[in-house]
Every structure is written in C-alpha cells, then in structure tokens.
Amino acid sequence: MNFLKRYYWIFLSISLIILDQVVKLIIDKTMTENDSVVLIPGFFSLTHVRNPGAAFGILEDHPWVFMLFTTIILIAAVLVLCMGKIKNHWGIVALSLIIGGGAGNMIDRIFLGEVIDFFAFNFWGYQFAVFNVADIFVCCGTVILAFYIFFSHDFDGKKEKRKSGDGAA
C-alpha cells in the first residue's frame, strides 16, 4: 500500500479540523454572542453561544474532564490508524471524523476555554442542544464506527471466505 493511500486519513482529519475552525471563525466574527438568526421559523436557527461544558452545558465546571477524555480518544485513534489495524475505508473515515471533530473542539477549549456552538434546532417546542460542525463529525464518526464494529467480519477489512454447508466443492 503506498504512502498516500495508507495515510489519506491524515489529510481528511486536517481538512475537517480546518473546516470546523473556519466555520467557527465566521460565526464568531459575524455574530455577537447570544445573537440568533432564524433560518427556518420554529425549527432551525444559527445561534452563537459559548459552551464551557458538553451537550446541554453538563460538566461546565470541569473542563479538564473533556481535555483528558479527548486527548485519550485522539491518541488512541491516531495510534490505531498509524499501526494500520483498520484497512476498511469506512473504519478509517469513521476515525478520521472523530479525530477531526475532537481536535476541532479541543482547539476551542485550549485557546478559548470553551467551545463555539451555533446550530440550534427546535423540535415541537423543545430546544435541542446547540452544537457545531465538530460535534457533527464526532457523532457521525461514532455512528459509522459502531456500524463498522458490529457489521464487519474483522477489523482489518478482510472478508473471511465462507464455506458451503452442502459439501459441494
């Protein structure tokens, strides 16, 4: 496997980090904090908020928890990808999404002490958590990784050959 094919996850992860940071910069420079722009009345708006915690502001007084947890996950994901343990495209994309999103939010926590969130949805009068592009990457990567783990035959992308049960050769 050539270098570019084996390590395309690095380019993908860095591209996702850049996309996340550019979108957050645009929100931060064009909207004041707590400002909201309704895009679909009663359903979707861009709302600039700062979140020192996780979803719904949980653990906002313990940012070190997120820094530690994110660091462990990022190191583990990078090591798994560097070792080439996952060769299946979907497994690699899943970990790249998790790395890109986790690193994007980690950058905010390091330099701002909090995360910039802006996607605000309202479902039947219930205000869902305000989130950002990095959160989408982490959630999608986690779902893809779960499907990969549960539905793949193994973790290196090889399909095991199935033997016929009827004894025919």
N, C-alpha and C positions, 0 to 999 in steps of 0.2 A: 504494500500500500504506500503510495507516495506521500510526501510530507503534507501537501495541501489537502489531499483527500482525508488524511488521518486527523489533521488539526483544523479543519474548517470550523469546528465549534468555537475556536478562539475568535475568529473573525465574526461569527454570528453573535457571540456573547458581547464582544466590544461594540458591535453595531447596535445591539439592544440597549446597552448602557448609554451610548451616545443619544439614541432616540429618546430614551426616558429623560435624560438630563436636558436636552434641547426643549422638549415639551414643557417640562417644569420651569425652565428659564423663561419661556414665552408667557406662561401663566403668571409667573412672579413679576415680570416686567410690565404686563398689560393689565393686570387686575390687582386692586388693593386687597389686602387680607379681609376675608369675610364678604367680599363682593361676589355677586352671583349674576349670571347671565342665563336666562331661561331660553332653552333651545326648543323643547317640546313641553308646552304648558301642562302642568300636573304630572309630568313623568320624568323629564331629564333636564338638568342644568349644569353649567360649569360654575362651580363654587370654590373659590380659593380659600382653603383652610390650611392651617399648620397643625400637624398631629405629632405630639411627642411620644405617643404610645402606639398601640397596634389598632386593629379594627375597633371602632366604637370608642377609641381612646383608652382601652384597657392597658394596665400597667404603665401609664404615662409617667409615674414617678420612679420607674425602674428602667431607664433606657439601656443600662448595661446588659439587661437580660436579652434584648434584641441584638445588641452588638455581639455578645458572646454566641448566641444561637446562630446568628447569620454567619459569623466567622467560621464556626464549626461546619455548617452546611456548605459554605463556599469552598472551604479546604477539601472536604470530602468529595464534592462534585468534581473539582478540578483534578484531584488525585485519581479518581475513577476514570475520568476521560484521558488523562495523561498516560495511564497504565494500559489504555486500550481495551479495558474489560468489556466495554459496551461497543459493539460494532454495528448494531442495528441503527438505522437512520433515526427512527422515532425516539429511541432511548437517548441518542446524542442530542437531538433537538430539545427534548424534554429537559435534560440537564443544562443545556445552553440557556434556555428560557429562565430556569431557576437561578442560574449564575447571573445572567443579565439583570433580572429583576431584583435579586437580593443585593447585588453590588450597587445598583441604582439607588435603592433606598438606604444602603449603608453610606453612600457618599453624602446623602442629605443629612443623615444622623451625625456624621463626623464633622461636616462643615457648617451645618445649620442648627444642630442639636434637636432637630425634628424633621418630619417628612412633609413635603408639599403634596397635598391631595387636592383633587378638583372635579372628578366625575361624581355627580350627585344624582341618584335615582330615587324616585318616589313610586312605590308600589301600593296602589289602593289606599293612599293616605299615609302609608308608612315610609318614613325617610330611611333609606338604606344607608349603610356606611359610605362616607365619601372616600374615594380611592384614587389611585393614579395608574399610569402606564406600567410601572414596575410591578405593582400589585397584580395587574392582569397577566404579566409574563409569569410571575411566580405561580399564580393559580392555574393557568393553562399548562405550564410545565409540570406541575404536580399531578394534574388530571391525566396528562399524556403518560407520565412516568407510571402512574398507578395502572393504567391500561397495559402499558408495556410489561410491567412486572406480572400482572395477573394473566395476560393472554399470550405472552411469548413462551416458547418452549425452553429457552435458556437466556442467559444474559450476554451472550457474545454474538447473537444474530444468526447462529447456525440452526437450521431446522433439522431435527433428527429424522432419519428415514423411517417411515412407517412400514412395518412388515405386514404382509397379507395374512389374515387369520384363517384363510381357507386352505392353506397348504399348497396352493398353486405356485409354481415357480415362474 
